[in-house]
Amino acid sequence: MAPPIPVYLVDYNPEWPGIAAFHMERLRTLGPLLVAIHHIGSTSVPGLAAKPVIDLMPIVSDLDGFDAIQGHVEALGFGWHGEFGVEGRRFCTFDDPDTGTRLVQLHCYKTGSPHARRQLAFRDYIRAFPDVAKAYEMEKRRACALYPDNSVEYSREKGEFIRSVEGKAASWFVEEPGSI
């Protein structure tokens, strides 16, 4: 299990998409098992304050096949944490080797995963509706004030807000062919 890390929010950094692209390119070495990779989470939403941790969502054709290349993922510098509380997910983290600071998190799912669809719908919805993104930022700041030293509790605290938006996002979302 990945240990909780301190939570701090920073203003949007226009370099985040480039950092995400760099790590996405590194993950392409996973080969044909990899169907798609998405930059998700708050760092993928222009203008939104976020924890400076890039969230990526690899979509693979076979989760057992992904498990079989765990060693390759670890050789890329990622810690492997299994499902980490979400059935059908593989959660991996990449920390700065010198400072231990979390830099990247992977949320890997098999093609067709409803969890992957939910995350893309949420991301696209808050990108499309700035008022919702602003409300989300306020919720994140509130949760951070309550749990500045525990990323797990921080995530749980903002969960109700996320779930309230997910329903709207799911009915609004139009999935691109081959994206999930």
C-alpha positions as CSV (number, residue, x, y, z in Angstrom):
1,M,0.0,0.0,0.0
2,A,1.3,3.4,-0.9
3,P,1.8,5.5,2.3
4,P,-0.1,8.7,2.7
5,I,1.9,11.8,1.7
6,P,1.5,15.4,2.7
7,V,-0.9,17.5,0.7
8,Y,-0.2,20.9,-0.7
9,L,-2.0,22.7,-3.5
10,V,-0.3,25.0,-5.9
11,D,-1.6,27.2,-8.7
12,Y,-1.9,25.6,-12.1
13,N,1.5,25.1,-13.8
14,P,1.4,25.3,-17.6
15,E,4.4,22.9,-17.6
16,W,2.2,20.0,-16.3
17,P,1.0,18.8,-19.7
18,G,4.6,18.6,-20.9
19,I,5.7,16.7,-17.8
20,A,2.7,14.3,-18.4
21,A,3.7,13.9,-22.0
22,F,7.3,13.0,-21.0
23,H,6.1,10.2,-18.6
24,M,3.5,9.0,-21.1
25,E,6.3,8.5,-23.7
26,R,8.3,6.5,-21.1
27,L,5.3,4.3,-20.6
28,R,5.0,3.5,-24.3
29,T,7.8,1.0,-23.8
30,L,5.0,-1.2,-22.3
31,G,4.4,-2.2,-25.9
32,P,1.3,-3.4,-27.6
33,L,-0.4,-4.2,-24.3
34,L,-0.9,-0.4,-24.0
35,V,-4.0,0.8,-25.7
36,A,-4.0,4.4,-24.6
37,I,-2.7,6.7,-21.9
38,H,-4.6,9.7,-20.5
39,H,-3.5,12.6,-18.4
40,I,-6.2,12.9,-15.8
41,G,-6.6,14.5,-12.4
42,S,-6.4,18.2,-11.5
43,T,-3.1,18.7,-13.3
44,S,-4.9,18.0,-16.5
45,V,-7.4,20.8,-16.1
46,P,-6.0,24.2,-17.2
47,G,-6.3,26.9,-14.5
48,L,-7.1,24.5,-11.7
49,A,-5.0,24.5,-8.5
50,A,-3.7,21.0,-7.8
51,K,-1.3,18.9,-5.9
52,P,1.8,18.9,-8.1
53,V,1.5,15.2,-8.8
54,I,0.8,14.1,-12.4
55,D,-2.0,11.5,-12.6
56,L,-1.8,9.3,-15.7
57,M,-4.3,6.6,-16.7
58,P,-2.8,3.8,-18.9
59,I,-5.5,1.7,-20.6
60,V,-4.3,-1.9,-21.3
61,S,-5.8,-4.7,-23.3
62,D,-5.2,-7.3,-20.6
63,L,-4.8,-6.6,-16.9
64,D,-3.2,-10.0,-16.2
65,G,-0.7,-9.1,-19.0
66,F,0.0,-5.9,-17.2
67,D,0.6,-7.8,-13.9
68,A,3.0,-10.0,-15.8
69,I,5.2,-7.0,-16.7
70,Q,5.2,-5.6,-13.2
71,G,9.0,-5.9,-13.2
72,H,9.2,-3.7,-16.3
73,V,7.0,-1.0,-14.7
74,E,9.2,-1.1,-11.6
75,A,12.3,-0.8,-13.8
76,L,10.9,2.5,-15.0
77,G,11.0,3.6,-11.4
78,F,7.4,3.1,-10.4
79,G,6.4,1.5,-7.1
80,W,3.7,-1.1,-7.5
81,H,0.7,-0.9,-5.1
82,G,-1.8,-3.3,-6.6
83,E,-5.5,-2.3,-6.7
84,F,-5.0,0.1,-3.8
85,G,-8.7,0.1,-2.9
86,V,-10.2,0.1,-6.4
87,E,-11.2,-3.2,-8.0
88,G,-9.7,-3.7,-11.4
89,R,-7.1,-0.9,-11.0
90,R,-3.3,-1.1,-10.7
91,F,-1.9,1.8,-8.8
92,C,1.7,2.8,-9.2
93,T,3.7,5.7,-8.0
94,F,6.9,7.4,-9.2
95,D,8.8,9.4,-6.6
96,D,11.8,11.6,-7.0
97,P,14.7,9.3,-6.1
98,D,16.6,12.1,-4.3
99,T,13.8,13.7,-2.3
100,G,11.1,11.1,-2.1
101,T,8.6,13.6,-3.4
102,R,5.7,12.0,-5.3
103,L,5.8,13.1,-8.9
104,V,3.5,10.8,-10.9
105,Q,0.7,8.3,-10.1
106,L,-0.6,5.7,-12.5
107,H,-4.2,4.5,-12.4
108,C,-4.1,1.6,-14.8
109,Y,-7.3,-0.1,-16.1
110,K,-8.3,-2.7,-18.6
111,T,-10.1,-1.5,-21.8
112,G,-13.8,-0.9,-21.1
113,S,-13.3,-0.3,-17.4
114,P,-16.2,1.8,-15.9
115,H,-13.7,3.3,-13.5
116,A,-11.7,4.6,-16.5
117,R,-14.8,6.0,-18.1
118,R,-15.8,7.7,-14.9
119,Q,-12.4,9.4,-14.5
120,L,-12.4,10.7,-18.1
121,A,-16.0,11.9,-17.8
122,F,-15.1,13.8,-14.6
123,R,-12.0,15.3,-16.2
124,D,-13.8,16.4,-19.3
125,Y,-16.8,17.8,-17.4
126,I,-14.7,20.0,-15.1
127,R,-12.7,21.2,-18.2
128,A,-15.9,22.1,-19.9
129,F,-17.6,23.8,-17.0
130,P,-15.4,26.4,-15.3
131,D,-17.9,27.1,-12.5
132,V,-17.7,23.4,-11.5
133,A,-13.9,23.5,-11.7
134,K,-13.9,26.5,-9.4
135,A,-16.2,24.8,-6.9
136,Y,-14.0,21.7,-7.0
137,E,-10.9,23.9,-6.3
138,M,-12.7,25.3,-3.3
139,E,-13.5,21.8,-2.1
140,K,-9.9,20.7,-2.6
141,R,-8.7,23.7,-0.5
142,R,-11.2,22.8,2.3
143,A,-10.1,19.2,2.3
144,C,-6.4,20.2,2.3
145,A,-6.9,22.5,5.3
146,L,-8.4,19.5,7.2
147,Y,-5.8,16.9,6.2
148,P,-2.6,18.6,5.1
149,D,-0.5,15.6,6.1
150,N,-2.6,12.7,4.8
151,S,-3.3,12.3,1.1
152,V,-5.5,9.3,1.7
153,E,-7.8,11.3,4.1
154,Y,-7.7,14.3,1.8
155,S,-9.0,12.2,-1.0
156,R,-11.7,10.7,1.1
157,E,-12.8,14.1,2.3
158,K,-13.4,15.5,-1.2
159,G,-15.0,12.2,-2.3
160,E,-18.6,13.4,-1.7
161,F,-18.1,16.4,-4.0
162,I,-16.6,14.2,-6.7
163,R,-19.4,11.7,-6.5
164,S,-22.0,14.5,-6.8
165,V,-20.3,15.7,-10.1
166,E,-19.7,12.2,-11.5
167,G,-23.4,11.5,-12.0
168,K,-23.8,14.7,-14.1
169,A,-20.5,14.0,-15.9
170,A,-21.5,10.4,-16.8
171,S,-24.7,11.4,-18.6
172,W,-22.9,14.4,-20.3
173,F,-19.8,12.5,-21.4
174,V,-19.3,11.3,-25.0
175,E,-16.5,8.8,-25.2
176,E,-14.1,9.0,-28.1
177,P,-13.8,5.6,-29.9
178,G,-10.7,3.7,-28.7
179,S,-10.0,6.0,-25.8
180,I,-11.1,3.6,-23.0
